[in-house]
Amino acid sequence: MSNGMKISSLLDNDFYKFTMQHCVVKLFPKARARYKFINRGQHSFPPGFDKVLRQAVNDMEQLFLTREEKLYLANTCPYLDPTYLDFLQGYRYNPDEVHISQHGEALEVIVDGYWYRTILWEVPLMSLICELFYEQTGQHRVSDEEVISITKEKIENYAKLNITIADFGSRRRHSLAVHKLVVQTLRQYGQGCFIGSSNVHLAMRNGIIPVGTHAHEWFMFHAAKYGFKMANMLGLEHWVNVYRGDLGIALSDTYTSAVFFEQFDKKFAKLFDGVRHDSGDPLLFADHTIAHYLSKGVDPMSKTIIFSDGLNYEKVAEIAAYCRGRIGMSFGIGTNFTNDVGLEPLNIVIKMYEAHPEDAHEWTPVVKLSDVSGKYTGDPRMIALAKEILGIV
């Protein structure tokens, strides 16, 4: 790959994108999806930013799965079918699926195409937008030595809490260079504490496991295809049918965790290894999860909550003290690891906003209703309809 490329490996992406893509290829090969960039932090983009981003996106057409990478996936992730790994070897990013425009300081990015293809764009697009933003606005980060020092201090403090931590920092990282330094430092100084990275490329390069299962879009698509009431249940059912007990952490808050737990019955409570917390009060969520497992006759200590919502040391210490001895726990830390370099991290997301199931006549708007209304995404009328159908007050 050319040295000028910001994304230098097809695997420089979050693991759950590949695990979901594997399912989509298998179950929904004709489904289509649309994603859009949401500038939550109202950041101002400099003139010509769209042109620079366009070039970086065009460059990604050169990426392909190497033999070494394919071998790594085959050995590390035996639950990924050989047919999928062959598919991935032939996969190429198609820049025509990404539509970029700029109006003054406002950036617009839309991704449109078959879901099994477009699913891989979200994370690298976000990391490109972040890295190029700092470059184009002339902002300088702290030195490599300081990045290493900051990360070393963090992981040594986390290790004292006697917990496990994973890196979830691909999407809003400062840059690939910083991300590489962070993961290398975590691996070097986090023995017994640092367990893996959601970034498959960096997991491979550092001899650690890639971590992740599925994202909100999995359940958002299921709502478009099967309706809001069936989305969680069929999303989990299809996951189990593909992975047969592997990758057993369920995401709980696509339509609020209260609605999720109504459908997370005894079968799912026993089948899945645990749940991921991504919005709302983590301590209340822990109480709710523990009570749910107990009500199903399941020992909470045999299960795990993965906490992954905007974490820093203080939050992690508080959650760990609260949960210890009551339920298993682990932590996924993103921006606080990969973008703590003396600059303001960007507050941006890219979300699926419409889906076109293969048997549908038209596009259906999709929504996410997390446990914090500020994190809702999607068409306001569809959000209102979802709340009405699911009885969310």
Secondary structure by P-SEA (a helix, b strand, c coil): ccccccccccccccaaaaaaaaaaacccccccbbbbbbcccccccccaaaaaaaaaaaacccccccaaaaaaaaaacccccaaaaaaaaacccccccbbbbbcccbbbbbbbccccccccccaaaaaaaaaaaaaaaccccccaaaaaaaaaaaaaaaaaacbbbbbccccccccaaaaaaaaaaaaacccccccccccaaaaaaacbbbbbcccaaaaaaaaacccccaaaaaaaaaaaaaccccccccccccccaaaaaaaccaaaaaaccbbbbccccaaaaaaaaaaaaaaaccccccbbbbbbccccaaaaaaaaaaccccccbbbbbcccccccccccccbbbbbbcbbbcccccbbbbbbbbccccccccccaaaaaaaaaaaccc
